[in-house]
Amino acid sequence: MYLNNFSVMHVEDDQDIQDIVRYILEPKVKNIYFASNGKDALDIYDKHKPDIILSDINMPYMSGLDMSKKIKKKDPDIPIVLFTSFDNPDYLKEAINTGIDKYIEKPFDNNMVCNTLDCVAKSLYLNTEKKNMERMLQTQSKVAAMGEMIGNIAHQWRQPLSVISTIASAFPVKIDLGKEISQKEILDYSNKIVEQVEYLSSTIDDFKDFCNQSDKLFSSFNIKDTIDKTVNLTKDSFINNSINIVLDIDDFIFLQKENELIQVFLNIFNNAKDAFNINEIDYANRYLFVDIKKEQENCTIIIKDSAGGIVDEALQRVFEPYFTTKFEAQGTGIGLYMTHKIITEHYNGKIEAYNEQYNYNDLMLKGAVFKIIL
């Protein structure tokens, strides 16, 4: 039985029925709590947070339906099972509108109670497992994106560290050669070091902002700035892979979690980068186009590469979890899955993937297109 994983609250003003339910359920559930009316049940719910609620309808002080409405406002997903004789159609209609999950008809027997609650517990168990899996996938996707970013930042840091190292080495060399160092040289070198340190600091800030998962609040941001942040996090990696980024972006203000949209763009950008190398696209024909247009209340985002496209049998599966066409060491198969989840569930948008052949600067190119409507 699934019931032994969960706690149950039974709400009933008839002590005889409460004793029967205690006898039936106590050996089969994780914990059981009792209340004699809806008002007391609310206090017990706030204190113990039971997983499943079993309740009568007609009770003093507060009915089972009124209690269910108040609890559903606090937790819309909590399963509630009502004892009913269905002798009042208005009760039935109100119960349906309240979102009651199951009913147990009176008079009831032991098996009826156990089977009904175990069915509810099974559904609750499977939903809990699904949520745990979603959280694990989200964490894996975030870690994978962070790994990509660390690699990108490593590329970005090489040049400024090289500049700082060269400047730092110049002073002892000049001293060893007996050369004087003028105040102007010291000032110029100092300014260059400060400039490079500020650049290094900015990359740390970008990385820290992306990794900050404690910020659960929405923020207002312009999608132009979001693309700029994504490009800054990937540009050195793109330069090293001879990929040209072509941007055409309208202003569009969102009130959302910007980090999630950055993760979407990073996933698509990095998939394109890998596709260029896997398909061995000529360096002269490597392009990534980002086109963002404001269309009334919608924002249409087109991200298109020239990496040759996605094979037909894989095109229909790109948003499935753990599906990847890359070598095992190159991909986890969760980046585009999380991209789809963020767009459709968190942003209430749409995303699709398809291949397209097109002309750019007299070059005939072919690649994958990700179209997002927010």
C-alpha positions in Angstrom: 0.0 0.0 0.0 1.1 3.6 -0.7 -0.7 4.9 2.4 2.2 4.1 4.7 4.2 6.9 3.1 1.7 9.7 4.0 -0.1 11.3 6.9 -3.9 11.7 7.0 -6.2 14.1 8.8 -9.8 12.8 9.5 -12.4 15.4 10.2 -15.6 14.1 11.7 -18.0 15.2 14.5 -19.4 11.7 15.1 -17.1 10.0 17.6 -18.2 6.4 16.6 -17.3 7.0 13.0 -14.0 8.6 14.1 -13.2 5.5 16.1 -13.9 3.2 13.2 -11.7 5.3 10.9 -9.0 5.2 13.6 -9.2 1.4 13.7 -9.0 1.2 9.9 -6.3 3.6 9.2 -4.0 3.9 12.2 -2.0 0.7 11.3 -1.8 1.7 7.6 -0.7 5.4 7.6 2.5 7.3 8.5 0.6 9.6 11.0 -3.1 10.3 11.6 -4.7 13.4 13.1 -8.3 14.0 14.1 -10.6 17.0 14.3 -14.3 17.2 15.2 -15.1 20.2 13.0 -13.7 22.2 10.1 -12.6 25.1 12.3 -10.4 22.8 14.5 -9.2 21.0 11.3 -7.7 24.3 10.0 -5.6 24.7 13.1 -4.4 21.1 12.9 -3.6 21.5 9.2 -1.5 24.6 9.9 0.4 22.8 12.6 1.0 19.4 11.1 0.5 19.8 7.3 -1.1 16.4 6.7 -0.7 14.9 3.2 -4.3 13.7 2.7 -7.6 15.0 4.2 -10.6 12.8 4.9 -13.7 14.6 6.0 -17.4 14.6 6.5 -19.5 17.4 5.0 -22.0 18.2 7.7 -20.3 19.4 10.8 -20.8 22.2 13.4 -18.9 25.5 13.3 -17.6 24.9 9.8 -18.7 22.4 7.2 -16.3 20.1 5.4 -16.8 22.0 2.1 -16.0 25.4 3.7 -13.0 23.9 5.3 -11.9 22.3 2.0 -12.1 25.7 0.2 -9.9 27.3 2.8 -7.3 24.6 2.7 -7.3 24.4 -1.1 -6.5 28.1 -1.2 -3.4 27.4 0.9 -2.5 24.2 -1.0 -4.4 23.6 -4.3 -2.7 20.2 -4.7 -3.6 18.6 -1.4 -6.0 15.6 -1.9 -9.3 15.8 -0.1 -11.7 12.9 0.2 -15.3 13.5 1.4 -17.7 11.1 3.0 -21.1 11.7 1.3 -24.5 10.2 0.8 -25.1 12.3 -2.3 -28.6 13.2 -0.9 -28.0 16.9 -1.7 -27.1 17.7 -5.4 -26.0 21.3 -4.4 -23.4 19.8 -2.1 -22.1 17.6 -5.0 -21.9 20.6 -7.4 -20.1 22.7 -4.8 -17.7 19.8 -4.0 -16.8 19.5 -7.7 -16.2 23.2 -7.9 -14.0 23.1 -4.8 -11.7 20.5 -6.4 -12.5 17.5 -4.2 -10.5 14.5 -5.3 -12.5 11.5 -4.2 -15.8 10.5 -2.5 -16.6 7.7 -0.1 -20.3 6.9 -0.1 -22.1 6.2 3.2 -22.6 3.6 4.6 -18.9 2.5 4.0 -16.9 -0.5 4.8 -13.2 -1.0 5.6 -12.1 -2.0 2.1 -13.9 1.0 0.6 -12.0 3.5 2.8 -8.6 1.7 2.4 -8.9 1.3 -1.4 -10.1 4.9 -2.0 -7.3 6.4 0.2 -4.7 4.1 -1.3 -5.7 5.2 -4.8 -5.3 8.9 -3.7 -2.0 8.0 -2.0 -0.7 6.3 -5.1 -1.4 9.4 -7.2 0.2 11.6 -4.6 3.3 9.3 -4.5 3.7 9.4 -8.3 3.3 13.2 -8.4 5.9 13.5 -5.6 8.3 11.3 -7.5 7.7 13.3 -10.7 8.4 16.6 -8.9 11.6 15.1 -7.4 12.7 14.0 -10.8 11.9 17.5 -12.2 14.0 19.1 -9.4 16.8 16.7 -10.1 16.7 17.4 -13.9 16.6 21.2 -13.2 19.7 20.9 -10.9 21.5 18.8 -13.5 20.7 21.3 -16.2 21.9 24.2 -14.0 25.1 22.4 -13.2 25.7 21.6 -16.9 25.1 25.2 -17.8 27.5 26.3 -15.0 30.1 23.9 -16.4 29.8 25.5 -19.8 30.0 29.0 -18.3 33.1 28.1 -16.3 34.8 27.0 -19.5 33.7 30.2 -21.2 35.0 32.3 -18.3 38.3 30.4 -18.4 38.7 31.5 -22.0 37.7 35.1 -21.2 40.2 35.3 -18.4 43.3 34.2 -20.3 43.7 37.5 -22.2 43.4 39.9 -19.2 45.5 37.7 -17.0 48.1 37.6 -19.8 48.1 41.5 -19.9 48.4 41.7 -16.1 51.2 39.2 -16.1 53.1 41.0 -18.8 52.8 44.4 -17.0 53.9 42.8 -13.7 56.9 41.3 -15.4 57.9 44.5 -17.1 58.8 46.3 -13.8 61.5 43.8 -12.5 63.0 43.4 -16.0 63.5 47.2 -16.3 64.9 47.4 -12.8 67.4 44.6 -13.6 68.4 46.4 -16.7 69.0 49.6 -14.7 66.3 51.5 -16.6 64.2 54.2 -14.9 60.5 53.9 -14.7 58.7 57.2 -15.2 55.6 58.3 -13.4 53.7 58.2 -16.7 54.6 54.6 -17.3 53.5 53.7 -13.7 50.2 55.5 -14.2 49.6 53.9 -17.7 50.4 50.4 -16.3 48.2 51.0 -13.3 45.3 52.1 -15.5 45.7 49.0 -17.7 45.8 46.7 -14.7 42.7 48.3 -13.2 40.9 48.0 -16.6 41.7 44.3 -16.8 40.7 43.7 -13.2 37.4 45.4 -13.8 36.8 43.1 -16.7 37.6 40.0 -14.6 35.3 41.3 -11.9 32.4 41.8 -14.4 32.7 38.2 -15.5 32.5 37.1 -11.9 29.4 39.2 -11.4 27.8 37.6 -14.5 28.6 34.1 -13.2 27.4 35.0 -9.7 24.1 36.4 -10.9 23.4 33.3 -12.9 24.3 30.9 -10.1 22.2 32.8 -7.5 19.3 30.5 -6.9 18.1 32.2 -3.7 16.4 35.0 -5.6 12.9 33.7 -6.1 11.4 37.1 -7.0 10.6 38.3 -10.4 12.5 41.2 -11.7 12.0 43.7 -14.6 14.5 43.4 -17.4 15.0 44.3 -21.0 15.6 41.3 -23.3 18.3 43.2 -25.1 20.3 43.2 -21.8 19.6 39.5 -21.4 21.0 38.7 -24.8 24.1 40.9 -24.0 24.7 39.0 -20.8 24.4 35.7 -22.7 26.7 36.8 -25.5 29.3 38.1 -22.9 29.3 34.7 -21.2 29.9 32.8 -24.5 31.7 35.2 -26.8 35.3 33.9 -26.2 34.1 30.4 -26.7 32.4 31.5 -29.9 35.5 33.4 -31.1 37.7 30.3 -30.5 35.2 28.3 -32.6 35.1 31.0 -35.3 31.3 31.5 -34.9 29.9 34.9 -35.9 26.9 36.2 -33.9 24.4 38.4 -35.8 21.9 40.2 -33.6 18.7 42.0 -34.5 16.8 42.7 -31.3 13.8 44.9 -30.4 13.3 46.3 -26.9 11.0 44.1 -24.8 10.5 44.4 -21.1 9.7 41.3 -19.0 8.7 40.9 -15.4 10.1 37.4 -14.8 13.2 35.4 -13.6 15.9 36.6 -16.0 18.3 33.9 -15.0 16.0 31.2 -16.4 15.9 33.0 -19.8 19.7 33.3 -19.8 19.8 29.5 -19.1 17.5 29.0 -22.2 19.7 31.1 -24.4 22.9 29.4 -23.1 21.5 26.0 -23.8 20.6 26.9 -27.4 23.9 28.7 -28.0 26.0 25.9 -26.7 24.1 23.3 -28.7 24.8 25.3 -31.8 28.5 25.6 -30.9 28.7 21.8 -30.5 26.8 21.2 -33.8 29.3 23.3 -35.8 32.2 21.1 -34.6 30.3 17.8 -34.8 29.2 18.5 -38.3 32.7 19.9 -39.2 31.2 23.1 -40.7 33.7 25.3 -42.6 34.9 28.1 -40.4 33.8 30.7 -43.0 30.2 29.5 -42.8 29.7 29.5 -39.1 26.9 31.9 -38.0 24.4 32.2 -35.2 21.5 34.6 -35.8 19.4 36.0 -32.9 16.3 37.8 -34.1 13.9 39.2 -31.5 10.8 41.1 -32.6 8.0 42.7 -30.6 4.6 41.7 -32.1 1.8 43.4 -30.2 1.8 41.7 -26.8 4.1 38.9 -27.9 7.8 38.6 -28.2 9.0 36.3 -31.0 12.5 35.0 -30.7 14.2 33.2 -33.6 17.6 31.6 -32.9 19.1 30.1 -36.0 22.5 28.6 -36.8 24.2 27.4 -39.9 25.5 24.1 -38.5 23.7 21.9 -41.0 20.5 21.2 -39.2 19.2 18.4 -36.9 18.7 14.9 -38.4 15.0 14.2 -39.0 14.7 11.2 -36.6 16.2 13.4 -33.8 14.2 16.6 -34.6 11.0 15.3 -33.0 12.9 14.2 -29.8 15.1 17.2 -29.1 13.0 18.3 -26.1 12.9 14.8 -24.4 14.9 14.4 -21.2 18.2 12.6 -21.6 18.0 12.5 -25.4 21.2 13.6 -27.1 22.9 13.1 -30.4 26.3 14.1 -28.9 29.0 11.9 -27.6 28.4 10.9 -23.9 31.2 13.2 -22.7 29.8 16.2 -24.6 26.1 16.3 -23.6 23.7 15.3 -20.9 20.5 15.4 -22.9 18.7 17.7 -20.4 19.6 21.2 -21.7 16.9 21.4 -24.3 14.4 19.5 -22.1 14.8 22.2 -19.4 14.7 24.9 -22.1 11.3 23.6 -23.2 10.1 23.4 -19.6 11.2 26.9 -18.7 9.5 28.4 -21.8 6.3 26.5 -21.6 5.7 26.3 -17.8 7.6 29.2 -16.3 7.1 31.7 -19.1 3.8 30.3 -20.4 5.2 30.5 -23.9 5.8 28.2 -26.9 8.9 26.7 -28.4 9.5 24.7 -31.5 12.5 23.4 -33.4 12.9 22.9 -37.2 15.5 23.0 -39.9 15.7 25.8 -42.5 17.8 26.5 -45.6 18.4 30.2 -46.2 20.6 32.8 -48.0 22.9 35.2 -46.1 25.3 37.5 -47.9 25.1 35.3 -51.0 25.9 32.2 -48.9 23.5 29.3 -49.0 23.3 28.1 -45.4 21.3 25.4 -43.6 20.8 25.0 -39.9 18.5 24.4 -36.9 15.9 27.0 -35.9 14.5 27.5 -32.4 11.4 29.6 -32.5 10.1 30.9 -29.1 6.9 32.9 -28.6 6.5 34.6 -25.2 
